[in-house]
Every structure is written in structure tokens, then in C-alpha cells.
Amino acid sequence: MATVTAALSINSADVLTSNLALTVNSVISCDSGSLIRAKVKGTAADTDDKLLYKANQKNDRAYLFIRNLETELENYIYVRNETEANTALVAKIGGGEFAFIPIAPDKTYEAIATRVDSIIEYGVFGNDNSAVQLG
């Protein structure tokens, strides 16, 4: 069984009254993953949405990594839980920002953007469900 290690470090000398130094690590057991660079064409729900993850693609747990490669903070990527509704917002990721999210493996996740042809990198990690056909 393969593993992926996710690590996050948050530091600040002046956001709180004392120094902030937070570091967390998580080792995730998985048998597959991907990392894709793609354009997000859609700017409204159900109009050229970018499929990030298809429901039940992974068994048990799934982890979504997404990075907005736009340089302007105001060029947002919106990650939606398409299974729930058009308004089920999971994340709003500004230009230059990223997210690493444990997602419900039985839901479908899509992305839209504030600007046509915004570029993202994304990947999903977990244990494949061989019964699900992609594409």
C-alpha cells in the first residue's frame, strides 16, 4: 500500500498577541492518485463545469488537492459539491491559493471560476473503486 504525506505549516509573528507556529502532518494510505493541470471554462453552475471527482471513484476516503494558478487573488475557483446542489460551495480559492480537502467519496465535485480559462492543478488521492467507470 502506498502513502501520501500531507504537511501544513502556519506561522505568524504578529497576527496574535503571541507567536503562531502550527505544523501538522498526516500520512494517508492510498493506492492511487493523480495530478492534472487544466483549464476551468465555466463561470456559472452547470455551464462547462470542470469535473474534479466523480462520486464513488474512491473507496472509503478521498482527498482533493487543488491549486489556483491565476496570479490575481480576485480570480477565484469555486469547488462545488455537485451531488448536493448548485449552491453547495465547498471552497473558494483565490489566485495563488490552494486547498487540500478530505472529501466525501460518495459525492461529485466540480469547479467553476470567475474568469473563463482559469488554470488549476488538481489531484485526488485514495483507494480506487474498480467498479466506477470514468470518462
N, C-alpha and C positions, 0 to 999 in steps of 0.2 A: 504494500500500500504506500502510495506517495504522500507527501505532505507539502503544504504551503505555509510559510510563516508570515503572518501579518504583524507589523510593528508600527506603533504610532507614538510620537513624542511631541508633547505640548509644553512649551516653555515661555515664560514672560517674567521680566524683572519689574514691570510697572502696571500690570493690569489689576492686580490685587494689592492689598496692604503688605503682603509678604510675597516672596518669590514663588512663582508657579513652576513646578517641574514634575510633569506627569509622563510616565512611559509605561506602555502596556504592550505585551506580546501575546500572540495566540498562534498555536500550531494547529492547523486544520488538516485532518485526514481526508484525502480525496484520491480519485483515480483518473481525473481528467480536468482539463482547463483550457482556456483559450485567451488570446489577447488579439484584438482586432482594432484597426484604425478605420473609421468610416465617417461618411457624411450624414448628418441629420437634415433631411429635406423638409419635413413637416414643421409647421409653426402653429398648428391647431390640432386638437384631439381628433383622431380618426381621419387625418388627412396626411398621408405619406409619413406616418409614424415609423420610427426605426425600431424594429423588434430587437430587444436585448436578450430576452429569456422567454422561452416557451414553457407553459405550465407542464409540470411533471418531467421536465428534461433531466432533472437530477432526482435521486432518491434522498429522502431524509432531510438533508440540509443543502442549501446553495448559498454562495457568496458572490455578490456582484461588485466588481471594481469598475469605476467609470471616472474618466478624467476629461474635462472640457479643455480642448487645446486652443480655444479662442483667447486672444490677448486682452480684450476689453471685458472687465468684470460684468458689465451690463448685458453681455451676450450670453444669456442663460440657457442651460439644458435642463429640461424638466423630465424627471423619471416618474412614470405613472404606473400604478397597478391596474392594468387594463382589465383584469378579471372583475374588479370591484365596480368601477365606473369611470367615466371620463374625468371626474373630479378627484379621483383617489391619488393625490400627489404624494410621492414617496420622498423626493429630493428635488431641490432647486440648486443647481451647481453653476456658479459664476465662471466667467472666463479665467483660466488658470487654476481653478479649484478641482478637487477630486473627492470621491466618496468610496468607501469600502463598506458595503451593507450586507448583513445576513438577511436573505430574503426568504419568503415562504415558497417552498419548492412547488406548491400546487397552484401558483398564480402566474399570470403572464405579465411581463414588464416591458414597457415601450418608452421611447424617448421622443420628445419634441423640443424645438428650440425657438428662441426669439428671432433668430436670423436664419434664412434658408442657407443650406450647405455648410452649417457649422460642423467642425471636425471634432470627433471624440475618439478616445481609446477606451475600449471596454473589454471586460473578460468575466467569465463565470466559472467558478471552481466548485467542485463537489464530486459526488459519485454518480456516474451516468446511469440513467434508466434506459436500458436497451429496448424497451417496448415503445418508446416515443420516436416517431419519425420526424426528422427536421427537414425543412426546405420544401 
